[in-house]
Amino acid sequence: MGILNGKVYLPGKFERQRIAFWKRPFLVNELEQQHLLHDRRKVYELLEMYGIPVPRYALVNREYPNQELDYFIEEEDFVEVHGNRFWKPFVEKPIDGDDHSIMIYYPSSAGGGMKELFRKVGNRSSEFHPEVRRVRREGSYIYEEFMPTGGTDVKVYTVGPEYAHAEARKSPVVDGVVMRNLDGKEVRYPVLLTPAEKEMAREVCCAFRQAVCGFDLLRCGGRSYVCDVNGWSFVKNSYKYYDDTACVLRKMFLDAKAPHLSSTIPPTLPWKVNEPVQQSEGLTRQGSGIIGTFGQSEELRCVIAIIRHGDRTPKQKVKFKVTEEKLLNLMLKYNGGRSRTETKLKSAIQLQDLLDATRILVPRTRPDRESDSEADDIEHAEKLRHVKAVLEEGGHFSGIYRKVQLKPLKWVKVLKNNGEGEEERPTEALMVLKYGGVLTHAGRKQAEELGRYFRNNMYPGEGTGLLRLHSTYRHDLKIYSSDEGRVQMSAAAFAKGLLDLEGQLTPILVSLVSKDSSMLDGLENASSEMEEAKARLNEIITSATKADRNNVLPEKPWMVDGAGVPPNASELLPKLVELTKMVTEQVRLLAKDEDEELADTSSYNVCLPYDQAKALGKTNIDVDRIAAGLPCGSEGFLLMFARWRKLERDLYNERKERFDIPQIPDVYDSCKYDLLHNAHLNLKGLDELFKVAQLLADGVIPNEYGINPRQKLKIGSKIARRLLGKILIDLRNTREEAINVAELKNNQDNDPTVPSTGKDDTDYHSKINGKFEGARRASFTSDMSLDQDDDDDKETKYRLDPKYANVRTPDRHVRTRLYFTSESHIHSLMNVLRYCNLDESLQGEPSIVCDNGLERLCRTKELDYMSYIVLRLFEDTEVALEDPKRFRIEMTFSRGADLSPLESNDSEATSLHQEHTLPIMGPERLQEVGSCLTLEMMEKMFRPFAMPAEDFPPPSIPQGFSGYFSKSAAVLERLVNLWPFHKYGNANGK
């Protein structure tokens, strides 16, 4: 619209798109001319001046390249500027706003490396550099905290201080692949802004005196931050934006030149008045085909999956006493010189120091040992050689997979160096090296494949449309992992397959996966009960006593003590030891040959270059190593022999003539690993050893978590207590949100004063979000509430703008929660699922798992790599809101990669076996087809074992923003009413 010959001129339907290209002298300001927007430092300072939240940052200003600054410190995993420490991951931005080379540096615990962000080149917007660890020093930079946004960025565009349009796009920090449509444009979706974000848009517009202005929002932890201001910027491809802009500019001109017309012309474009409303296909979806077909009115609301990590190398531990001065000094160096304090070495610098010391000590015998026999000296030298071989493995260090503990044992008093007084010095320490458990190439492939399977099968009616659901703020995804490296990398690989991402796992891990060791790690809470179970299990196996089966109904074999233990277990144990010795001897000969070759080449002082692929789990088989007759992966024969020799020694104590039953699963793991990855070594007797170990492990592993159902329930509830509480939180939040949405839709449908064209009004959607938040706060103090989880208190604010989203079901919203953990938590949760009705408070209630499911679980001896439990919540929209049957739970599980490496019948299994990868078994139902487990019943059965609400940490506001987010009700009301067209549903701030 414009003023032409003194008359109001309304642009045509297509001419309105020319608005962005009009001459702009009335919109340009002197601040832009002064290049303020070209200086990121000044941009941040102005934002802070107006109280607009920005990420925590610090400035490093150099007058010339490589200038050394006394206020700037760089260590392996952090930089420190003027005493402000920024731990990796952090972001490094050039002060020059025209320099778009932005770096993200990742911590060594996630594999390290750097990702470079740049302006889009083809379909790339970033590139990962695994070898780059040090920050740039050529110029001046801003360092700021990395803010995980769940893989999505928000671009905001203002037209005057009272209008803002927002679009979401895939973040370049994840995999750097730009999503484009058929026209070659970057895929973006309009999203709704919260009241606080609308106020931020207004403040940015005013602060920079830039009416047409674009800026970038980061949404993290329930808060929003401005990370960049672009100045003159507009939307490239959106009818909505140009419709709204036409209205804004028309009102601006009318107010200035024809105020008498401004109040009489409706705030909608003339051709929009009678435009038909696009019909939505509603929220109906057919139920899952996994356990049967349900009503057409059912809608998937929530997917909760608890998943074990993928295939890994065997976990190992070396423990021995050291007296060497170099090692004792190293301990003092990293514990602050405290003689009685233990030291943990995990970083690359620490492990390199240990490797340097070990390389010097390996050829020598230990000094200052008064009564050691020659055999003891040889054993000690072998263990030092073992440590050296582990540290040199793969030519790189990663704290995820290797860590060393030095614990002082003996001390003496010595004179201080200055001669003034005495001090304690350690003379002996216990060294414990833990390594192994690395995600293999097979484990990474399994996790990616399972992610793809979930994408295509766990979301009925969507298929690959899950990607569209996720990119349009209709998919609320959160991924949690334990602290173990293999679990974290399994979660990242799964996310890569689920969201169809590309590239290395480190950026995906940092961007999308949250660690929660308190929920997904540790067995301390049930340690005493597990020891009791192991003692009873040892008695059953070694004494050849049969469990008392007379008191148990024959149709329920899972109720017996020691279910699954083979009746001839005591006879299998000697055979297990004999076969283990046979395999160990063969590996010893291979290791002897390798040791002689290493001695000939004098390669002890050679450190191989860092290899990122080996650090994070390789993607391909080591074809060259296999062709050369070497073990698969980075494990050499020396380490392979150390692994088998330790198994042989720990399995049976010849002096005490005693079997160590807990070592049976370790023997089984090593057998399975070598049959899958090292079959080309043709170790005689390995296949027979695997069969014997599998028979015993099938009885030992499930019984370590309880020797009978009641003990399994007790142990399981202690290990999975926090996880159970979190699952209830997920389900309850989903139900509350769905009920509030349904109530508002019903009220709107029954209100005759609401125009038919207003169903997609963003004011209505704001009410949905507001009502849901209010309901959550109201139930926060309820005795039955579990809603104190901080993360889930922040989930419902960010929604798709349904008006112009070009999405058939804009109201659809699915919550996905993925919990990656280890074998212990999978067994524990499964035991609670199937035996929860045995609790005294639930006497008389049937099991939520059907008898067929219980029998199937009894036959499932192992929940192998990538095994999982899935709970899916469905809502039947045709059932009354107060009816418990409106929300039902579907439970399925998978045994994971539970195929024997000796399997050769199935053609697919043979093919995957050749790639060192076993397939993951499909899901199996735990309920009868057509049964209905209501959410109300699930809550009743879980509640006695779940962590109560008061034990969860209360929500907290990030430091430094308490004032901004505690504005008065009057101000918040003003924010909601900022937009002049909100009553008509077409031009409000999105």
N, C-alpha and C positions, 0 to 999 in steps of 0.2 A: 504494500500500500504506500502511496506517496501523495504529494501535493503537486498537481499539474494544472497550470493556468488558473490557479485560485480555487480549484475544485478538488474534492476528495477523490483519489484514484485508488481503486481496489485492484491489485494484481490478479491476473488469471490463475487458474489452477496450476499451470506449469510455470508461469512467470514468477510465482512465489519462490521458486528454487533459485532465482537469480539474486535474491536478497543478500546472500553471502558474498556476492561479488560486487556489490555496490561500492562506489567510492566511499571511503570511510573517514574523512577528516573530522567529522563530528564524534567519532568513536575513539580515535587515536588520541593519546595523551602524552604529555611531556616526559613522564616517567619512562615510557617505553623508548622514547627518543634518547633518553639518557642511558639506555642499555641496562637498566636495572635488572631486567629479566635475563640478561646474559651473565649475571653474577649470582651463582647459587647461594653464596654466603649472604648477600643482601636480600635475596628472596626469603631465606629462612629467618633472617633478623626481622624483616617486615611482618612475616607471618606471626612470629612470636609477639611482636609489638601489639598486634590486634588480638592476641589470645587464641590464635588458631593452632590446634595441636599439630606438632611435627614430631618425627622420630627423634629420640635422643641422639645428639650428634656432637662432634668436636671438630675444630678446624686446625689443619696443619698448613702453615703458610711459609713457603720457601721463596727466597729472593733469587736463587739460581739453582739449577739442577743438582741433585745429590747433596744439597746442603745438609750438614749434620745439625740437628736441633736437640738441645739438651732437655726439652720438655717432651720429646717423642721417643718412646721405647717400643721396640718390636720384639716379641717372643714367639714361640712356636704357635701358640693358640690364642694370642691376644695382642692388641696394640694398646698403648697407654699414652694419652695426650693430656698434659697438664694434670696428671694424677687421675684422670677419668679413664677407666679401663673398659675396653670393648672386646668381649670374647667372641671368637668365631662361632657362628657365621656373622660377619659384619659386611657392610657395604662401603665401597670406596668410590666417591664421586669427584671428578675434577671441579674446581671452583668455576672454571669457564663453562658457562651454560651452553655454549655452542659445541663443546666436546661431549659427545654422547657415549664415550667409551667408559662405561660404569662396570666396576668389578665387584663380585661377591666372593669372599674367601671362606672356605669351609674348614671345620675343625678336623684334626687328625683322627678323632674318635669316629668320624663319619667317613674317613678315607682321605680327607684333605683335598687339595686342588682349588681351582678358581674358575668361576664362570664369568665370561665377559658379555655384557649386554651392549647392543649397538642398534642403530637404526636398521629397520628391516631390509634385508638383502635377499630377494627372492622369497623363499619360504622359511628363512632363518632370521631369528632376532637375538640369538645368543649362542655362545660356543663354550664348551667346557674344556678346561686345560688341566688335566690331573697332575701335571708335574710342577705347576706354579704354586709356590707356597708363600713367597715373600711379597710384600706390598710394593707399589711403585714409589720411586723417590725422585722422579724427574721434575715434579712441579708441586703445586699446592692442591690439597685435597680435603674433602669433607669425609669424615668417618662417622658412620651412623649404625645403629642396631639394625640387624636384619629382622624383618617382620613377616612371619609366615602368614600367608593370606589364603591358604587352601587352594592355591593354584589359579587365582582369579584376581585381576586388577579392575579398578573402576575409573573410567574417564568421565569427567564432569565438564559440561559446557554451559556457561551462563549467557543470557541475553538481558543485560540489565540486572540490577541487584535483586529483583523479585522473581526471577525465573532461572531454573537450572534443569538441564537435561543430563541424565546419567546413563552410561552404557558399560556393560561388563564384557571383558574379553579374557582370553586365556593368557595367563601371566608368562612372560618370557623367561622367568627364573626356573621354570620346571624342566622343560626339555628344549626350549628354543625353537620349536616348530610352530609356524604361524598357521592358524586355521583360516582357510579362505573358502568363499562360496563359489558357485559356478561362474560368477562374473569376475572372479579374481580378487574380490574385496575381502578384507579381514572380517571374520565372523564376529559380530557383536550383538548383544541383546540389551534393550532398554531395561533398566532396573529402577526400583523405587528408592528414593533417599529418605533417611530418617529425619525427624525434626532437627536433630543436632547437626546433621550433614547439610540440611538446607540453610541453617544459620551460618555454617562454615562457608557455603557457596556465596552467600550474601556478603560476608566479611571479606572474602577474597576479592570479590568484585569491587567493593568499596576501597579496600586497602591499596589495590593496584590501580585504582581509578580506570579500570578496564571494563567497559560494559560488555563487550563480546570477549569472553575469556575462557580458556580451558585450563584445567588442572587435574592432577592425578591424586586419587584417594587410595589409601591402603586400609583395608578392614582387617583388624587383628585383635583377637581377644575381646570382642564385644565393643571395641573402640575404633574410631576412624582417625586417620592422620593424613595430612597433606604432605606429599613427598616431592612435588614438582608443580610449578606454575608455568604454563606455556604461553600465556598472553593471548594475542589475537589467534583464535582457533575456533573451528566450527565443525559440525558433524558432516561426514562425507556422504552418507547414504541413509537418510531417515526421513520419511514423509512426516512423521510425528514432529521432528525438530523444526522443519520448515513451516508446518501448520502453526505450531506454537509461536515461532519467531514472527510470522506474519501478524498474528494477533497482538503480540507484544509491541511490535513497531507501529502497527496501526493505532493502538491506544496511545503510544508515545506521541505520535504526530497529531492525533486528534486533541489530546490534552494541550498541546502547544499551540495549535492553529485553529481548532474548531471545538473548543470545550463543550459547546452546546450540543454537539453531536456525540460526544464521547459517551455520555450516559444513556443514550437512546439506542446505540447499535449493540446488538448482542455480541458476546465475546467468542462466538464461534464463526468459522468461515462460512460464507453463504452456501457453498456447495456441499458442506458437511451436514446441513440441517436435516435433510431427508435421506442421507446415505444409509443404506441398510446395515444393520448390525450383524457382524459375522457370528454365525451360530457356533457355539462350543459343543464338542462331542461329549461334554460332561465328564464325570469322574469314574465312569464304569469301566471295569476291566474284568476279564474272566479270571477265575482262580487258578492256582498253580496246577500244572499237570503232574507234578512230582508225586503228590499223594492223592490225586483225584480231582475231578472237576467240581467246582462249586458254583454258586449263583452268579449270574451276570452282573449283579449289583455290587459285587465285592471289589474293593480297591486296596491295593498294597499300600501300607502306610510306613512300615519300618522293616529293615533287614538288619539283624544282629548276627555277626559271625565271630566265633572264637576259633582261631586257626593256629595250628602248630607250624613251626618253621620248616623249611625245605631240607633236602639232603645235605649233610655236612660231613666233614672229615671227623674221625674219632677224636673225642676230647682226651687230653693228656695232662699229666702232672709229673714233675720231677722234684723230689724233695731230698735234701742232704745238708750236712753241716759243713761250714766253710770257716777257715782260719786265716786265709791269705790276706795280707795287709791291704792289697789293692782293692779287694772286695769290701773289706771293712771300712776303708776310707771312702769308698763309693757310697756306702750306706750312710756315713756321717755327712757326706756332701749334700745328700738330698733329704735328710731329716733335720737339717738345721744344726748339726753338730751335737745332737742329743744322744748320748751313749746308750740309753735304755729305751729308745723309741724305734719302733719298726718303720721300715721304708717300703713304699710301693713304687716300682718303676714301670711306667706305662708309655710315656711320651717317646718320640723318636730320638730325642737328644739323650734321654736317660738310658734307653736301650742301646744306643750306639756306644755310650761310655762303658756299659757293661760288656758289650761285645769286644771292645778294644782291650779291656782288662782280661777277658777270658782267652782271647787269642794269645796273649803273652803267657798265660798260666798253663794252657793245655799241654805243651810239650814237657813241662816240668813236673816233678813230684812235689808234694806239699812239704814246705819247710816247717820246722818247729813242731813236729809230731813225735813225741817221745816213745810211745809204745805201740805204734801202728805196725801191723804185719804187712808184708809185701802185698798180700791179697787186698787189704784195705786200701793201700795206695793205688793199686790198679783200678779198683772200683771207683775211687774218688776221681781219678783222672778220666775214667770213662764217663762219669756224670758231668764233669766239666766239658768234655768233648760233646756230650749230648746237648748241653746248654748252648755251646757255640754253634752247633748244627741247627738248633731251633732258631737262634737269632739271625743266622745267615739265610734261613729259608726264604726263597723268593726274592732276596735282595732288597727288601723293603721292611719298614716297620709300620705297624698299625696297632694302636692301643686297644682296638676292638678285640683282637685275637690273641695277643700275647701280653702277659704281665708277670712281673717278678716281685716277690715279697722277700725282704730281708729282715729277720727278726733277731735281735741280739739275745744271746743266751748266757755269756760269761763276760765278766769285766775285771779290770785291774786298776789300781791307783798308780798314776804316773805323774812326774813333774810337768808342769806347764812349760811351754816353749820359752816363756820369759823368765822362768826360774822362780816365779812367785807363786808358791802354793802347789797343790795337787789337783788333778782332774781324773775323771774316770775315762777309760778307753776300753771299748769292746775287744775281746780276744776270740770270741766264737759267735757265729750267727747261723741261724737256720735259713737256708735259701729254698724258696718254693717257686718253681716256674710252672705257670699254667699256660697251655697253648692248645691249638687245635680247635675243633668245633667250627671250622671255617665253612661258610656256605659254598658249596661246590658249583661248578657249571650246571650240573644236573639240578641242584636245589634252586638256582636262579630260574632255570627253564621251567621247572615245576610251578614255581610261584607265579611266573608270568602267564603260564597256560591256565592256571586256576583263576587268575584275575580275568582272563578273557572268558572263561566259562561262566563266571559270575555275571559278567556284563551281559552275556547273551541268554542266560537261563534263569537267573534269580529275580528278574524284574519282568513279570508277565505283561505281555502286550507292548513292551518297549523294545526288546532286542537291542540292537546297536543304538537305538534311540536313547539309551541311558546317557550317552555322551551329550546329547542335546539337552536332556533333563538336567545334567550336571552343569553345563555351561550357562544355563538360564536361571540359576538360583532356585531351581525347583528340586534340587537334590542336595540334601544336607549331609555331607560326608565328613566323617572324622575317623582317623586311623591311629590306633594306639599300639605301642610295642613295649616289650620288656627292655631291659638294659643290655641284653646280650647282642653281640654284633650280628650273629646269624639270624636272629629274630628281626632285628631292625632291617637288614638287607632283604629278608623274605618279604617284609611288609612293603618295602620300596619296590621290589620287583612285582609284587601283586598289584600295587597301585599303577605301575607302568602298564600292565596288561588290562586292568579294569578301565582305565581312562585312555587307553590307546596312545601312550606317550612314547617318546623315543629317547635315545641317548643313555648316558651313564646314570647310575643309581644314586650317586651322592647328592645332586641337586634335588632329585625327587624325594629322597629321604629327609633332607633338611626342610623342604617346603611343605610336605604333606604328612609326615609321620611324627607323632608326639610320643615321647618316652614317658612311661608311668611304671617305674619299677615297684612301687608299693602295691600296685594292683596286679601286676603280671609277673613278678619275680618272687623268689624266696619261699623256703619251706619251714622257716624257723617256728612259726606258730604251731606246727604239727610235728615237730621233731621227736618229741617223746613218744607220741602215739605211733609214729612210723618206726621207731626203734623197737617198740613192742611187737609190731606186725612183722618186722624182719626176724626178730628172735623166734617167734612162733613159726614163721615160714622155714627158718633154718632147721627147727626141730622136725617139722613135717617131712622135709626133703632128706635130711641126713640120717634120721632114725628109721626111715622107711615105714613110719606109722601112717596108717590110712586115716583120712578124715572121717569123722563120725557122720555117715550118711543115713543112718537109720531113722534119725529124728526129722529128716527133711523129705518132703514129698518128692517122688522121683520125677514129676513133671516140672520141678523147679530146681535144677541142679546148681543154679547160681547162688542158692541160699546156704551152701555147704562151706565149712571152713577150708580155705586153700583150694577153692575151685580152680580147675585148670592145671594143677600140678600133676604131671604124669605119674601114674602109679609105680613106675620103675625108676623114679628119679634118682634114688640112691645108687642104682646100678649104672646109670648114665654118667655120673660124676667122674669115676675113674677113666672112662672112655674119653670124656671131654678133656681131661688133663693130658692124657696120652697123645691125643691128636693135636693139642695145642703145642706140645713139645716138638712134634714132628714138623709142624709149619714153622715154628720159631727157628729150628735148626736150618731149614732151607733158606730162610731170610738172612740168617747169620752168615752163611756162605756168600750170599749176594752182597751183603754189606762189607764183608772182608775184601772182596775184589774192588769195591768202590773206594774203600779206605786206602788201599794200596795205590790206586790211581791218583787220589788226591795228594798223597804223600809225594808221589813222583812229580806232580805238576807244581808243587809248592804253592798252592792256591789259598793258603790260609789268610794272606794279607789282601786278598782281592774281595772287594765288596761290590756285588752286582748292582746295576742301576735299579731305581725304584720302578716297580711294575704295578700299575693301578689295577689291571685286570685281576691279578692274583690277590690283591688286597680286598676286593669286593666280591669275589666269587666269579670265576671265569665263565665266559659265555660259550666257549668251544672246548672240544676235547683236545688234549695235548697230542696231536697226531705224531709230531716229530719225536716226542719222548717215548711214545708207545712203540713207534717203529724202531727206535734205538734200544728197546727192551728195558726202558726205565719205568718206574712207577708213574702213574697218572698224577697230575697236579705238581705241586712244588715239593712234595715229600720225596727225599732221596732214600736210598737203601739203609743208610745209617739210622735215620729217624724211624723208618719202617721196622728195622730190627729192634730199636729201643722200645717201640710200641709193643711188639709181640713178646719181647723178653720180660717187660714189666707185667704183661698179662699172665705169662707163665708163672712168674714168681708170686704174684698176688693171688692167683686162683687157688694155689695149694701150697701150704706151708709144710715142707717135708719134715722139718725138725719137730713140729708139733703135730704132724699128721692130721691137719685140719683144712677143710675146704672153706673158702670164703664165698658164700652164696651171692652176696651183692656184686661180685665180679662177673657173674654169668652174663648180665646184659651187656657189659663191656666187651666180652669175648664175642657175643652175638653181633654187636655193632661192627667190630673189626672184621669179622668174617663177611658180613654183608657188604661192607665197604670194599673189601678187596675182591670179592666175587663180582661186584658191579664195575669197579674202576680198574682193577689190576688182574683181570682174568687172563690177560695175555702173558702173565708171568708163569702161568701153569704150575701153581704150587700144589704139590701132591697132597691129597687128603683134606684140602680146604673145603671142598663141597661136602664131604662127609662130616667134617667138623661143624659146618654151618647147620646141617640137619639136626645134629645132636644139640647144639647150642640153641637152636630155635625151639626145640621141644621143651627144654628147660626154661628158656626165657619167656615162653608163652605162659608158663605157670608163675614165674618169679615176678615179672614186671607188674601185672595187675594187682598182685597180692602185696606188693610193697606199699600200696596206698590203702591197705586194709585187708585183713585176712578173711573177713566176712562182711556181709552187707552193712550191719550196724557200725562196724569199725570204719568201713569205707565212707559211710555217710559222715561220721565224726571227723575223720581226717580231711575229707573233701570240703566240708563246710568251713574248716579252719583255714585251709589253703586258699580257697576261692571266695572267702567271705566278702572282701571288698569288691571283687568282680561281680558277684551276685547282686550286691547293692547297686552297682553302677548299671547293670542290666535292667533292674527294676526302675531306675531313674529314666533310662532310655524309653522304656515302654510307657511309663506314666506320662512323660512329657509328650510323647506322640499322641496318646489318647486325649490329653487335655487340649492339645492344639486342634485335633480333628473335631472334637465336640464343640469348641468355640467357633470354629469355622462353620460347622453345620448349623449352630444356633443363629448366627448372624445371617446366614443365607436364608434360613427359614423365616426369620423376622423380616428380611427384605422382601422375600417373595410374598409374604402375607400383608405387607404394608401397601395399601393402594395409592398412597401419596408419592411413592417412589416411581419415577418414570421408567419405562421399559428400556430406554437407552442407557440407563445408569447402572446397569448391573456390573459393568467392569470399571466403575468409577474408582479412582485411586483413593478417594476419601473412604470408600467402603473397605478397601484393603488396608488402609491405615487403621480403621476400626478393628479389623480382624487382629492385626498385630497388637494393637493396644489392649484389646479385650483379653487376648491370650496372656500378655505380660501381666495384666492385672490379676487374672485368675491364678497365675503362677505365684505371684506375691502373696495372694490371699491364702494359698495352700502351703506357703513356705513354713508357717509356724504350726501347721497341723501335725498332730502326733503321728499320723500315718504317712506324712510326706517324706519323700526322699529327694526333694528338689533342691537340696543345698549344693549340688554339684555346680561349681563355678562355670565350667565350660558350657554346660547345657542351659545356663541362664542367659546365654547370649545368642541363641541360635535363630530366633524368629524375626529378627529385625530386617534382614536383607531379602527382599523379594523381587520377583520379576514384575515389570510393569505390564499388565495384561492388555492395555489398550492398543499398543502398537508392537507387541512382541512377535507377531507372526507365528504364534504357537497355538495349536488347537485346544490344548488343555492348560491354560495359564494358572488355574487354581490348584493343579495337582502338585503335591509336595511329598517327597519320600525322604525319610531319614535313614541313613546307613551308618552303622557303627561296626568297625572291624577291630578285633582285639587279637594281636599276634603274640604268641607266648610259647612255652615249652611243653614237653610231654606231661609234666606234673600237673599243670593247671587244666589241661585237656581231660586227663583222667579224673581229677578232682571234681570238675564241673559235671562230667558225665555221671559220676557216682551220686552226686546230689540230685541230678535229674531223675535217675531211675529208682533211688531209694529214699527220697524225701518223705514219702508217706509213712516210713517206719519211725519217724520222730514221735515222741510221746504226745506232743501237742496236736498231732494230726492223725491219731489212731482212728481207724475206721474209714479213712479216705483211701480210695484206690490209687495206685501208682499213675502218674501222668504219662508214663510210658506203657504201652499195651504189652500183653504177654508175648506176642510175637516179637515185639521190639526188644523185650528183656532177653528172650531166647537168642535173638540175633546178636545182641551185645555180649552175651555169654560165650558165643562162638567166636566173637571178635577178640582175639587174644592181644593184639597190639593196635594201638592208635598211632600209625606210622607217620613218617614225614608228610606234611601238608594235610593231615587229618583235620577235620573241622566239624563244628556243631553250629547249625544255623537255626535261629528263631526268626520267623517272619510274622509280622502283625498285619492282619487284614481287617478292614472295616466294611461291614454290610450296610450300605447307605439306605436300604429299605427297611431296616429294623429300627425300632424306636430307640431314641438316645438313651433312655433309662434301662433298656434291656441289656443284660450282660452279654447276650449272644451277638451284640453289634460288633464286638471286638473279639477276634479269635486268634490263637497262636498256632502256628504250624512248626513242628520240630523235625529236623532231619539231621543226619550225621553222615560222615564219610570216614572210612578206615584209612584214607590217605593212600600213599604209595605202598600198599600192602601186598604187592606181588613179589613172589620169590625171585631172586636173581637167577635161580636155576630153571625158572619157567621157560619153556621153549615151544609150547604148543600154539599159542596165539601168535598170529603173524604180526599184529601191531606190537605186542609185547617184545617180540624178537627184534623188530626194527628199533624200538626205543632202547632195548638193552644194548644194541650195538652203539647207540649214542650215549651209553652210560646213564640213561635216564629211565626210571620206572614210571609207568602211568599212574595217575591218581584215580582211585576208585570213585564211581559216581555216588550221589547221595542216596541214603536209605531212610525210609520213614520210620518214625518212632511211635506213630499213632495208626489206628485202623483207618482205612479209607472211609471218608464220610463222617468221621468223628469230629467233635467240636470241643476243643480245649479253650475255654474262655480266658481272657486276660485276667478276669477277677479270680478265677481258680488258680492260675499261674502265680499271681501275687500271693495268694493264701499259702500255697505250697512252698514258695521261695522265702517268704518273710522271716521264718524262724532262723534261717541260715545267712541272711544278708546283713551287711553292715548297716546299722541304723543311721537315721538322718543326722543325729547329733555328732556322729564320728566323722562326717565328711567336713572338710574345711569350708568355712563360710566364704561367700563371694567377696572379692576385694577389688578396689579401684587402683589402677597403676599409679605409682608414685609420681607426683608432679601434675596430675590432672584432676585432683579431687575438687578444686575450686571451679573448674570449667564445667564439670558435669554435675554440679549441685546447685544449679540455678533455681530461682524461685519459680513457683507454679505460674505466676503471671507472665514471666519471660517465656517459659515453655509454651504457654497458651499463645503468646504472640508468634512464636516460631511456627506453630501449626497453621496459623492463619496468614502467613506471609504472602501466599500466592493468590492473586486476585481472581483466578478462574477456577478455584478448587471446587466451588459449588456446582460447576457445570461439567466437571470431569474431563476437560480436554487439555488444559494448559497448566496444570499445577506442576510444582517442582518434582521431578522424578529422580 
